[in-house]
Amino acid sequence: MRTPLLSAAVLKNWGAAIFVAVALTSVTSFGTAAGAHAQPLPGTVSTEVRMKLERDARLSVTETVQVPDGKIVKRTVPLRLAAGNDLERQYQVTDAKVEGKGSTSTDDDSFSVTLEGGQSTLTYTVVGAVAPVGDALEVRWQVAGGWDTELDKVAVSFSAPDSPTSVNCLAGPVGSSQPCTSADLADGKGVRAQEIKLGAGERVDVAIGLSAGVVPPNAVVVEQSGLAAAFALTPASGAALGGLLVLLLGGVALLWYLRGRDAAALASEVGAVSVLVRDQDNRVAFASPDGVLPGQVGTVVDEHVDVVDVTATVIDLAVRNYLWITETDGHDWQIVRRNPVDDSLSGYEKAVCEALLPQGADAVSVSALRGRQIDLATVRDRLYSDVVEKRWFVRRPDAERNLFWWAGIVVAVLGVAATVVLALTIGNALFGLVVAAGGVALAFGARSMPARTKRGSELLEHVRGLRGYLAGVTPEDVPEADRELVFSRSLPYAVVLGETDRWIGTFGQQDLYWYGNSGTGSDFRRSFPAFLGALDGVLAQAGHLRSLRTPNP
């Protein structure tokens, strides 16, 4: 229609004609380049989706998919989508088939497609795509999504018995609001949309508006069912979560209060404490902080009775002349009763003597102990009771741990049971999970429940100072006449605190009144660590105690 006018313009003005020709050439070239860019790149996956809304509200879909040779791609489309609080929208896919190399499968929850290299045409029908929105209708379908590979291009077209009134096309990760590359109403006769470079797992979701009455709505929106509904966040389950948070914070605050003294004792700088005292005769002697015995030290520090605590007690009993330790031929040692048990010994020390030397026995070799079942349960129980009696703990640490452990297990089991019952009945199963999580937290936190008293925390600080004394004192700090006694009284504490090697290396050349070598001529600095290892092994066989060394306080 415009050709005559253009010719007239050319006749009137050759310059204008040349300008118009150049402009038309540029536009044509640009359009060709743009069209070439829109074409899918060789070796990439692309799809063209054509949708037609039938008069009975069914949505007929045809997808033409290009897959590179030698490649297999898969797509899974969810057929249940959240549509608000406790609601979900359900779609149904029927009559699915593939022309080409591929297959489809459909269940109540998803529609899956597998395609091989080449061009394949996928056709299917969607029921439930039309929903009333106010006074109008909306057709909604995820035209591309759930692909396990990147799509170079997604082209979409839509037609209906009447002209669409609006189109909203979203692309990108599920839940995002990023618009598609392009989407328009195609001169009012349909819908065209396009997305370039859709990532694996991303989707193209198209919502098209129609006038009311064009087709009957067929969307199905139901309350969430199954596990999704049972575990949905509700005001009741939200309140339970908030209550659990308050309880956990309260528990943390309580532990912080109870453990705060210990934290301060462990964080403070502590030098060597003064454990060397002089008596009325001006002799130097060793005096432990707060009268703590070697076996009690380890229990106060790590809240457990360990094998090393009993080993250190045996050494201490020998130093105090209740036992005698002597080497024998064949790399063995003998433990001999030197004085009878009396009331100056604590309950757990008496239990140690009874375990090693029962009534009527005055001597036993370490090798003989290996073949005998030693009962250390009484030693453990009396030592725990002893640290409570000394007011270093409010309650027995093992009983405290067991109480909270079993309480946590019971709460966790009740929470799991409540979760199952609620999921199968009235819902709000999150409440049961909250209870179960609280029980698990309580069980795992049981190890931190034993709390030392103020006196126990002060002793912990003194024990750190005792370790400093063991690591820093030299023979020159002790008069020669008192070195044997100071070395001997300090040695059990060095054993339980892991300072044995250093202590023996510094003072180990003394002639000891409580340890003999029976003429073997062995070096105490070598034979004594071997004795400790042998005795540790024998005691560990009982199975009542941990075989751990006391950690640094």
MISE-434203 format. One record per residue (C-alpha): x, y, z. Coordinates in steps of 0.5 Angstrom, whole numbers, plus 500, padded with zeros to 3 digits. Example, Ala and Ser with C-alpha at 12.3 -4.5 7.8 and 13.67 -1.06 7.14 Angstrom:
REM MISE-434203
[[525; 491; 516]];
[[527; 498; 514]];
REM end
This chain:
REM MISE-434203
[[500; 500; 500]];
[[506; 505; 502]];
[[510; 503; 495]];
[[507; 509; 491]];
[[508; 514; 496]];
[[516; 511; 497]];
[[517; 512; 490]];
[[514; 519; 489]];
[[519; 521; 495]];
[[524; 517; 491]];
[[522; 521; 485]];
[[522; 528; 489]];
[[529; 527; 493]];
[[534; 522; 491]];
[[538; 523; 497]];
[[532; 521; 501]];
[[531; 515; 497]];
[[538; 513; 499]];
[[537; 514; 506]];
[[531; 510; 506]];
[[534; 504; 503]];
[[540; 504; 508]];
[[535; 504; 513]];
[[531; 499; 511]];
[[538; 495; 510]];
[[540; 496; 517]];
[[534; 494; 520]];
[[533; 488; 516]];
[[541; 486; 517]];
[[539; 487; 525]];
[[533; 483; 525]];
[[537; 477; 521]];
[[542; 477; 527]];
[[537; 478; 532]];
[[533; 472; 529]];
[[540; 468; 528]];
[[541; 469; 536]];
[[534; 467; 538]];
[[536; 460; 534]];
[[538; 454; 539]];
[[545; 453; 539]];
[[548; 447; 536]];
[[549; 441; 541]];
[[544; 444; 546]];
[[537; 442; 549]];
[[532; 447; 547]];
[[524; 446; 547]];
[[518; 449; 544]];
[[511; 449; 548]];
[[505; 450; 544]];
[[499; 450; 549]];
[[491; 450; 547]];
[[486; 451; 552]];
[[480; 446; 550]];
[[473; 449; 551]];
[[472; 443; 556]];
[[478; 447; 560]];
[[483; 441; 559]];
[[490; 444; 557]];
[[493; 440; 551]];
[[500; 441; 551]];
[[505; 439; 545]];
[[513; 440; 547]];
[[518; 439; 541]];
[[525; 438; 544]];
[[531; 438; 541]];
[[536; 434; 545]];
[[544; 433; 542]];
[[546; 426; 540]];
[[548; 421; 545]];
[[545; 425; 551]];
[[540; 423; 555]];
[[536; 428; 559]];
[[530; 428; 564]];
[[525; 432; 567]];
[[520; 432; 573]];
[[514; 436; 574]];
[[511; 437; 581]];
[[503; 436; 580]];
[[502; 438; 587]];
[[504; 445; 589]];
[[503; 450; 595]];
[[497; 454; 594]];
[[497; 458; 601]];
[[497; 456; 608]];
[[495; 448; 609]];
[[493; 448; 602]];
[[495; 445; 595]];
[[493; 445; 588]];
[[493; 439; 585]];
[[494; 438; 577]];
[[493; 431; 573]];
[[497; 429; 567]];
[[493; 424; 562]];
[[494; 421; 555]];
[[502; 423; 555]];
[[506; 420; 549]];
[[512; 421; 546]];
[[514; 421; 538]];
[[521; 420; 538]];
[[526; 416; 543]];
[[523; 417; 550]];
[[518; 415; 555]];
[[514; 418; 560]];
[[511; 416; 567]];
[[506; 419; 571]];
[[503; 419; 579]];
[[499; 423; 583]];
[[505; 427; 585]];
[[509; 428; 579]];
[[510; 427; 571]];
[[516; 425; 569]];
[[520; 425; 562]];
[[526; 422; 559]];
[[528; 423; 552]];
[[534; 421; 548]];
[[538; 425; 543]];
[[535; 427; 537]];
[[528; 431; 536]];
[[522; 428; 540]];
[[515; 431; 540]];
[[511; 430; 547]];
[[504; 431; 548]];
[[499; 430; 554]];
[[493; 433; 557]];
[[493; 437; 563]];
[[487; 437; 568]];
[[486; 443; 573]];
[[490; 448; 570]];
[[484; 453; 570]];
[[482; 457; 576]];
[[478; 463; 578]];
[[481; 469; 580]];
[[476; 474; 582]];
[[471; 476; 577]];
[[476; 472; 571]];
[[480; 466; 570]];
[[487; 464; 570]];
[[490; 459; 566]];
[[497; 456; 570]];
[[502; 451; 568]];
[[509; 450; 569]];
[[511; 449; 561]];
[[519; 448; 563]];
[[521; 446; 569]];
[[525; 440; 573]];
[[530; 439; 567]];
[[536; 436; 569]];
[[540; 440; 564]];
[[541; 447; 562]];
[[536; 449; 556]];
[[539; 454; 551]];
[[532; 456; 549]];
[[524; 455; 551]];
[[519; 458; 546]];
[[512; 458; 549]];
[[505; 459; 545]];
[[498; 459; 547]];
[[491; 459; 544]];
[[484; 459; 547]];
[[477; 460; 545]];
[[477; 467; 547]];
[[483; 472; 547]];
[[487; 472; 553]];
[[487; 479; 557]];
[[494; 478; 561]];
[[500; 474; 561]];
[[505; 473; 567]];
[[511; 469; 565]];
[[516; 468; 571]];
[[523; 464; 570]];
[[529; 462; 574]];
[[529; 458; 581]];
[[523; 456; 584]];
[[520; 461; 588]];
[[523; 467; 585]];
[[519; 473; 581]];
[[524; 474; 575]];
[[520; 475; 569]];
[[522; 471; 563]];
[[526; 474; 557]];
[[520; 476; 553]];
[[512; 475; 554]];
[[506; 478; 550]];
[[499; 477; 548]];
[[501; 476; 540]];
[[496; 482; 538]];
[[491; 479; 542]];
[[490; 473; 539]];
[[494; 469; 544]];
[[500; 469; 548]];
[[508; 468; 546]];
[[513; 468; 551]];
[[521; 466; 551]];
[[526; 465; 556]];
[[534; 464; 554]];
[[538; 460; 558]];
[[534; 456; 563]];
[[539; 453; 568]];
[[538; 446; 570]];
[[532; 445; 576]];
[[530; 452; 574]];
[[523; 453; 571]];
[[518; 457; 567]];
[[511; 458; 570]];
[[506; 462; 565]];
[[500; 465; 568]];
[[495; 467; 563]];
[[488; 471; 564]];
[[482; 470; 561]];
[[475; 473; 561]];
[[470; 469; 566]];
[[465; 464; 562]];
[[470; 462; 557]];
[[471; 455; 560]];
[[469; 452; 566]];
[[474; 452; 572]];
[[477; 446; 574]];
[[483; 447; 579]];
[[483; 443; 585]];
[[485; 446; 591]];
[[485; 442; 597]];
[[488; 442; 604]];
[[495; 439; 605]];
[[495; 431; 606]];
[[500; 426; 609]];
[[506; 428; 612]];
[[506; 435; 609]];
[[500; 437; 613]];
[[502; 433; 619]];
[[509; 437; 619]];
[[506; 444; 617]];
[[508; 450; 621]];
[[502; 452; 625]];
[[501; 457; 631]];
[[501; 451; 636]];
[[507; 448; 633]];
[[510; 455; 633]];
[[509; 456; 640]];
[[512; 449; 642]];
[[518; 451; 638]];
[[518; 458; 642]];
[[517; 454; 648]];
[[523; 449; 646]];
[[527; 455; 645]];
[[526; 458; 652]];
[[527; 452; 655]];
[[534; 451; 651]];
[[536; 458; 653]];
[[534; 457; 660]];
[[538; 451; 660]];
[[544; 454; 657]];
[[543; 460; 662]];
[[543; 455; 668]];
[[549; 451; 666]];
[[553; 458; 665]];
[[551; 460; 672]];
[[553; 453; 675]];
[[559; 452; 671]];
[[561; 459; 671]];
[[566; 458; 677]];
[[569; 453; 673]];
[[570; 457; 667]];
[[573; 463; 671]];
[[578; 458; 675]];
[[580; 455; 668]];
[[581; 462; 665]];
[[585; 465; 670]];
[[592; 465; 670]];
[[595; 460; 676]];
[[602; 460; 678]];
[[605; 454; 682]];
[[601; 454; 689]];
[[605; 453; 695]];
[[605; 445; 697]];
[[611; 445; 701]];
[[611; 447; 708]];
[[615; 447; 714]];
[[613; 443; 721]];
[[615; 445; 728]];
[[622; 441; 727]];
[[623; 446; 721]];
[[623; 440; 716]];
[[620; 441; 709]];
[[614; 436; 708]];
[[609; 436; 702]];
[[601; 438; 703]];
[[596; 437; 698]];
[[591; 443; 697]];
[[585; 442; 701]];
[[587; 435; 703]];
[[585; 432; 696]];
[[588; 425; 695]];
[[591; 423; 689]];
[[585; 419; 687]];
[[580; 424; 688]];
[[584; 429; 684]];
[[582; 426; 677]];
[[575; 425; 679]];
[[575; 433; 681]];
[[578; 435; 675]];
[[574; 430; 669]];
[[568; 428; 674]];
[[570; 421; 672]];
[[573; 415; 676]];
[[579; 413; 672]];
[[584; 407; 672]];
[[590; 412; 673]];
[[586; 415; 679]];
[[586; 408; 682]];
[[594; 407; 680]];
[[596; 413; 684]];
[[592; 411; 690]];
[[596; 405; 690]];
[[602; 409; 690]];
[[600; 413; 695]];
[[598; 408; 700]];
[[605; 405; 699]];
[[608; 412; 700]];
[[604; 412; 707]];
[[607; 405; 709]];
[[600; 401; 708]];
[[603; 397; 702]];
[[610; 395; 700]];
[[612; 395; 692]];
[[618; 391; 690]];
[[621; 388; 684]];
[[622; 381; 682]];
[[625; 377; 677]];
[[622; 376; 670]];
[[619; 383; 670]];
[[614; 383; 675]];
[[612; 386; 681]];
[[609; 384; 688]];
[[605; 388; 692]];
[[605; 387; 700]];
[[601; 389; 706]];
[[606; 393; 710]];
[[600; 395; 715]];
[[593; 394; 716]];
[[588; 398; 714]];
[[585; 403; 719]];
[[580; 409; 720]];
[[585; 414; 717]];
[[584; 411; 710]];
[[578; 414; 706]];
[[573; 409; 704]];
[[575; 408; 697]];
[[582; 407; 699]];
[[580; 401; 704]];
[[576; 399; 698]];
[[583; 399; 694]];
[[586; 395; 699]];
[[581; 390; 699]];
[[581; 389; 692]];
[[588; 388; 691]];
[[589; 384; 698]];
[[583; 381; 700]];
[[582; 379; 707]];
[[587; 373; 709]];
[[592; 375; 703]];
[[598; 379; 705]];
[[602; 379; 698]];
[[600; 379; 691]];
[[604; 379; 684]];
[[602; 384; 679]];
[[602; 378; 674]];
[[597; 374; 679]];
[[592; 380; 679]];
[[592; 379; 671]];
[[589; 372; 672]];
[[584; 374; 677]];
[[577; 378; 676]];
[[578; 385; 680]];
[[572; 388; 683]];
[[573; 396; 682]];
[[565; 397; 682]];
[[566; 399; 690]];
[[572; 403; 689]];
[[568; 407; 684]];
[[562; 408; 688]];
[[566; 410; 694]];
[[570; 415; 691]];
[[564; 418; 688]];
[[561; 418; 694]];
[[567; 421; 697]];
[[568; 427; 693]];
[[561; 429; 695]];
[[562; 428; 702]];
[[568; 433; 701]];
[[563; 438; 698]];
[[567; 438; 692]];
[[560; 436; 688]];
[[553; 437; 690]];
[[551; 430; 688]];
[[555; 424; 685]];
[[557; 426; 678]];
[[556; 419; 675]];
[[549; 419; 678]];
[[547; 426; 675]];
[[550; 424; 668]];
[[545; 418; 668]];
[[539; 422; 671]];
[[539; 427; 665]];
[[541; 422; 660]];
[[535; 417; 662]];
[[531; 423; 662]];
[[533; 425; 655]];
[[532; 418; 653]];
[[525; 418; 656]];
[[523; 425; 653]];
[[526; 423; 646]];
[[522; 417; 646]];
[[516; 420; 648]];
[[517; 426; 643]];
[[518; 420; 637]];
[[511; 417; 640]];
[[507; 423; 640]];
[[510; 425; 633]];
[[507; 419; 630]];
[[501; 419; 633]];
[[500; 426; 632]];
[[502; 425; 624]];
[[496; 420; 624]];
[[491; 423; 627]];
[[490; 431; 628]];
[[496; 433; 625]];
[[501; 438; 629]];
[[506; 433; 629]];
[[512; 438; 629]];
[[510; 439; 637]];
[[512; 432; 637]];
[[519; 433; 634]];
[[520; 439; 638]];
[[519; 434; 644]];
[[524; 429; 641]];
[[529; 434; 639]];
[[529; 437; 647]];
[[530; 430; 649]];
[[536; 429; 645]];
[[539; 435; 647]];
[[538; 433; 654]];
[[541; 427; 653]];
[[547; 430; 650]];
[[548; 435; 655]];
[[548; 430; 660]];
[[555; 430; 660]];
[[555; 437; 662]];
[[550; 437; 668]];
[[555; 435; 674]];
[[557; 442; 677]];
[[562; 443; 682]];
[[561; 447; 688]];
[[564; 453; 690]];
[[569; 449; 694]];
[[570; 444; 688]];
[[571; 450; 683]];
[[577; 453; 688]];
[[580; 446; 688]];
[[580; 446; 681]];
[[584; 452; 681]];
[[589; 449; 686]];
[[590; 443; 682]];
[[592; 447; 676]];
[[597; 450; 681]];
[[599; 444; 684]];
[[601; 442; 676]];
[[605; 448; 676]];
[[609; 446; 682]];
[[610; 439; 679]];
[[613; 442; 673]];
[[617; 447; 676]];
[[620; 445; 682]];
[[627; 443; 683]];
[[632; 439; 688]];
[[635; 445; 690]];
[[628; 448; 692]];
[[628; 442; 697]];
[[633; 441; 703]];
[[637; 434; 701]];
[[635; 431; 708]];
[[627; 432; 706]];
[[628; 430; 698]];
[[626; 423; 699]];
[[619; 424; 703]];
[[618; 430; 698]];
[[619; 426; 692]];
[[615; 420; 695]];
[[609; 424; 697]];
[[609; 428; 691]];
[[609; 422; 686]];
[[602; 420; 686]];
[[600; 427; 684]];
[[605; 427; 679]];
[[602; 420; 676]];
[[595; 422; 676]];
[[596; 429; 673]];
[[601; 426; 667]];
[[607; 429; 670]];
[[611; 422; 672]];
[[616; 423; 667]];
[[619; 430; 669]];
[[618; 428; 676]];
[[622; 422; 676]];
[[627; 425; 671]];
[[628; 430; 676]];
[[628; 427; 683]];
[[628; 419; 681]];
[[635; 418; 684]];
[[633; 417; 691]];
[[633; 411; 695]];
[[626; 410; 697]];
[[623; 407; 703]];
[[617; 404; 700]];
[[620; 401; 693]];
[[625; 396; 693]];
[[628; 392; 687]];
[[630; 386; 691]];
[[637; 386; 688]];
[[635; 386; 681]];
[[640; 393; 680]];
[[634; 396; 676]];
[[634; 403; 675]];
[[628; 406; 678]];
[[627; 411; 673]];
[[626; 406; 668]];
[[622; 400; 672]];
[[617; 405; 675]];
[[614; 407; 669]];
[[613; 400; 667]];
[[610; 398; 673]];
[[605; 403; 672]];
[[603; 401; 665]];
[[603; 394; 668]];
[[598; 396; 674]];
[[594; 400; 669]];
[[593; 394; 664]];
[[591; 389; 670]];
[[586; 395; 673]];
[[583; 396; 666]];
[[581; 389; 665]];
[[576; 390; 671]];
[[572; 394; 666]];
[[569; 398; 671]];
[[573; 404; 670]];
[[575; 408; 664]];
[[582; 407; 661]];
[[584; 415; 660]];
[[589; 419; 663]];
[[586; 426; 667]];
[[586; 431; 662]];
[[590; 438; 664]];
[[585; 442; 668]];
REM end
